[in-house]
């Protein structure tokens, strides 16, 4: 199915019950949810769409922002007459889902963030060694298969070693219907300008954070950052799992999410007034600029705090040495 509003977005609508909106990641289509849809569809109504310019949606060669992609997600709900839904965002989709929860809280019954973060200069990055090892593995396997094979970035080394057949089944869903380079580049710009660290306290929806403990793309420390700042939150770290937790741990993740949806069944989002809707629409075109401004502000704040933090750490270490020194030891210095 496709939206009647432009740009036209491809979406699927499967099952019955509480509506669940799935928001996919960077450059990939919503087809990545197909291998595990059967675990959810008997219990909830699952709606998923391709971002503008990606997969089976209408081509788009202009800039995008998390705010614009969040508005697209709301358009899909409008198309189906769904007032609000449980919103599940994965990777880039987690940023879009978080943006939707901040800008349009009346659309989000509950929020699930999988493999995501709040953006900005405080984002925890993988170590240089991990990044190089992952990139090398992706390049080596892609060269050997003569086509993109991002398994090393998506799944843990243990899962790839133990279940190569399942990995081989999953990967085509990631590499088929990829966004063109231009659209993918605009999505990357949207990620780099995304910054919601200072807005996390505004998230009104009950929030479940799911993150792989061995995630090589988005460091698990980002999940902890989210959990510390969002008011009504539950954190689940899938020990040993990689970035694509719902696929690597399908049964465990589906049980976790279905139990979550059931527990939040009677939650209702706060109503939003006409003034709030007008403010959201008017600010949307400037979201890349405002996000960049927030990033710059946070970077300056961090830079100013760093020398102070180092001074405090040095003073603390000195106090520790003096306290631990034997009586009279400092008299002989």
KABEL-V891831 format. One record per residue. N is the residue number from 1. RES is the residue in one letter. SS is DSSP state (alpha for helix, beta for strand, coil for the rest). OMEGA is omega as a letter, one per 20 degrees, with the letter a starting at -180 (* if undefined). NEAR is the number of other ideal C-beta (glycine too) atoms within 8 Angstrom. Layout:
n/res/ss/omega/near
N/RES/SS/OMEGA/NEAR
N/RES/SS/OMEGA/NEAR
This chain:
n/res/ss/omega/near
1/X/coil/a/5
2/X/beta/r/8
3/X/coil/r/10
4/X/coil/r/5
5/X/coil/a/6
6/X/coil/i/5
7/X/coil/a/9
8/X/coil/a/10
9/X/coil/r/15
10/X/beta/r/13
11/X/beta/r/14
12/X/beta/a/10
13/X/beta/a/8
14/X/beta/r/8
15/X/coil/r/10
16/X/coil/r/3
17/X/coil/a/7
18/X/coil/a/10
19/X/beta/r/13
20/X/beta/r/14
21/X/beta/r/14
22/X/beta/r/12
23/X/beta/a/15
24/X/coil/a/16
25/X/coil/a/10
26/X/coil/r/9
27/X/coil/a/9
28/X/coil/a/13
29/X/coil/r/13
30/X/alpha/r/13
31/X/alpha/a/10
32/X/alpha/r/13
33/X/alpha/a/12
34/X/alpha/a/7
35/X/alpha/a/10
36/X/alpha/a/11
37/X/coil/a/10
38/X/alpha/r/6
39/X/alpha/a/8
40/X/alpha/a/14
41/X/alpha/r/10
42/X/coil/a/5
43/X/coil/a/8
44/X/coil/r/13
45/X/beta/a/11
46/X/beta/r/14
47/X/beta/r/17
48/X/beta/a/11
49/X/beta/r/15
50/X/coil/r/13
51/X/coil/r/14
52/X/coil/a/13
53/X/coil/a/16
54/X/coil/r/16
55/X/coil/a/13
56/X/coil/r/6
57/X/coil/a/16
58/X/coil/a/9
59/X/coil/a/8
60/X/coil/a/11
61/X/coil/r/8
62/X/coil/a/5
63/X/coil/r/7
64/X/coil/r/14
65/X/coil/r/13
66/X/alpha/r/15
67/X/alpha/r/11
68/X/alpha/r/12
69/X/alpha/r/15
70/X/alpha/r/14
71/X/alpha/r/9
72/X/alpha/r/12
73/X/alpha/r/15
74/X/alpha/r/11
75/X/alpha/r/11
76/X/alpha/r/14
77/X/alpha/r/15
78/X/alpha/a/8
79/X/alpha/a/10
80/X/coil/r/9
81/X/coil/a/5
82/X/coil/a/10
83/X/coil/r/6
84/X/coil/a/11
85/X/beta/r/13
86/X/beta/a/16
87/X/beta/a/18
88/X/beta/r/13
89/X/beta/a/17
90/X/beta/r/15
91/X/coil/r/13
92/X/alpha/r/14
93/X/alpha/r/15
94/X/alpha/r/15
95/X/alpha/r/16
96/X/alpha/r/14
97/X/alpha/r/19
98/X/alpha/r/16
99/X/alpha/r/14
100/X/alpha/a/14
101/X/alpha/r/15
102/X/alpha/a/10
103/X/alpha/a/10
104/X/coil/a/11
105/X/alpha/r/13
106/X/alpha/r/10
107/X/alpha/a/12
108/X/beta/r/17
109/X/beta/r/12
110/X/beta/a/14
111/X/beta/r/15
112/X/beta/a/15
113/X/beta/a/15
114/X/beta/r/14
115/X/coil/a/16
116/X/coil/r/17
117/X/coil/a/12
118/X/coil/a/14
119/X/beta/r/12
120/X/coil/a/12
121/X/coil/r/7
122/X/coil/r/9
123/X/coil/r/9
124/X/coil/a/9
125/X/coil/r/6
126/X/coil/r/8
127/X/coil/r/6
128/X/alpha/r/5
129/X/alpha/r/6
130/X/alpha/a/9
131/X/alpha/a/11
132/X/alpha/a/8
133/X/alpha/a/8
134/X/alpha/r/13
135/X/alpha/r/8
136/X/alpha/r/8
137/X/alpha/r/9
138/X/alpha/a/13
139/X/alpha/a/8
140/X/alpha/a/8
141/X/alpha/r/11
142/X/alpha/r/12
143/X/alpha/a/7
144/X/alpha/a/7
145/X/alpha/r/7
146/X/coil/r/5
147/X/coil/a/6
148/X/coil/a/6
149/X/coil/a/11
150/X/coil/a/11
151/X/alpha/a/12
152/X/alpha/r/12
153/X/alpha/a/9
154/X/alpha/a/13
155/X/coil/r/13
156/X/coil/r/11
157/X/alpha/r/7
158/X/alpha/r/8
159/X/alpha/r/13
160/X/alpha/a/12
161/X/alpha/a/6
162/X/alpha/a/6
163/X/coil/a/7
164/X/alpha/r/8
165/X/alpha/r/6
166/X/alpha/r/8
167/X/alpha/r/12
168/X/alpha/r/7
169/X/alpha/a/8
170/X/alpha/a/14
171/X/alpha/r/12
172/X/alpha/r/7
173/X/alpha/r/10
174/X/alpha/a/10
175/X/alpha/r/10
176/X/coil/r/8
177/X/coil/r/9
178/X/coil/r/12
179/X/coil/r/12
180/X/coil/a/9
181/X/alpha/a/6
182/X/alpha/a/8
183/X/alpha/r/16
184/X/alpha/r/13
185/X/alpha/r/8
186/X/alpha/r/14
187/X/alpha/r/16
188/X/alpha/r/9
189/X/alpha/r/11
190/X/alpha/r/17
191/X/alpha/a/12
192/X/alpha/r/6
193/X/alpha/a/13
194/X/coil/a/13
195/X/beta/a/13
196/X/coil/a/13
197/X/alpha/a/13
198/X/alpha/a/7
199/X/alpha/a/8
200/X/alpha/r/11
201/X/alpha/r/7
202/X/alpha/a/6
203/X/coil/a/15
204/X/coil/a/10
205/X/coil/r/14
206/X/beta/a/10
207/X/beta/r/15
208/X/beta/r/14
209/X/beta/r/14
210/X/beta/a/15
211/X/beta/r/16
212/X/beta/r/16
213/X/coil/r/10
214/X/coil/a/10
215/X/coil/a/14
216/X/coil/a/11
217/X/coil/r/10
218/X/coil/a/11
219/X/coil/a/8
220/X/coil/r/12
221/X/alpha/r/7
222/X/alpha/r/14
223/X/alpha/r/15
224/X/alpha/r/9
225/X/alpha/r/13
226/X/alpha/a/17
227/X/alpha/a/10
228/X/alpha/a/5
229/X/alpha/a/9
230/X/coil/a/11
231/X/coil/a/6
232/X/coil/a/8
233/X/beta/r/11
234/X/beta/a/8
235/X/beta/r/10
236/X/beta/r/9
237/X/beta/r/9
238/X/beta/a/14
239/X/coil/r/5
240/X/coil/a/8
241/X/coil/r/13
242/X/coil/a/13
243/X/coil/a/13
244/X/coil/a/13
245/X/alpha/a/16
246/X/alpha/r/13
247/X/alpha/a/12
248/X/alpha/r/13
249/X/coil/a/10
250/X/alpha/a/11
251/X/alpha/a/7
252/X/alpha/a/8
253/X/alpha/r/12
254/X/alpha/r/12
255/X/alpha/r/8
256/X/alpha/a/11
257/X/alpha/a/13
258/X/alpha/r/11
259/X/alpha/r/8
260/X/alpha/r/13
261/X/alpha/a/14
262/X/alpha/a/7
263/X/alpha/a/6
264/X/coil/a/11
265/X/coil/a/7
266/X/coil/r/4
267/X/coil/r/9
268/X/coil/r/6
269/X/coil/r/12
270/X/coil/r/7
271/X/coil/r/5
272/X/coil/a/8
273/X/coil/a/6
274/X/alpha/a/5
275/X/alpha/r/6
276/X/alpha/r/8
277/X/alpha/r/9
278/X/alpha/r/8
279/X/alpha/a/8
280/X/alpha/a/10
281/X/alpha/a/7
282/X/alpha/a/7
283/X/alpha/a/10
284/X/alpha/a/12
285/X/coil/a/5
286/X/coil/a/7
287/X/alpha/r/13
288/X/alpha/r/11
289/X/alpha/a/7
290/X/alpha/r/9
291/X/alpha/r/14
292/X/alpha/r/10
293/X/alpha/r/8
294/X/alpha/r/12
295/X/alpha/r/13
296/X/alpha/r/8
297/X/alpha/a/8
298/X/alpha/r/14
299/X/alpha/r/9
300/X/alpha/r/8
301/X/alpha/r/8
302/X/alpha/a/10
303/X/alpha/r/7
304/X/alpha/a/8
305/X/alpha/a/8
306/X/alpha/r/8
307/X/alpha/r/7
308/X/alpha/r/8
309/X/alpha/r/8
310/X/alpha/r/8
311/X/alpha/r/8
312/X/alpha/r/8
313/X/alpha/r/8
314/X/alpha/r/8
315/X/alpha/r/8
316/X/alpha/r/8
317/X/alpha/r/8
318/X/alpha/r/8
319/X/alpha/r/8
320/X/alpha/a/8
321/X/alpha/r/8
322/X/alpha/a/8
323/X/alpha/a/6
324/X/alpha/a/5
325/X/coil/r/8
326/X/coil/a/4
327/X/coil/r/4
328/X/coil/a/6
329/X/alpha/a/8
330/X/alpha/r/7
331/X/alpha/a/5
332/X/alpha/a/5
333/X/coil/*/4
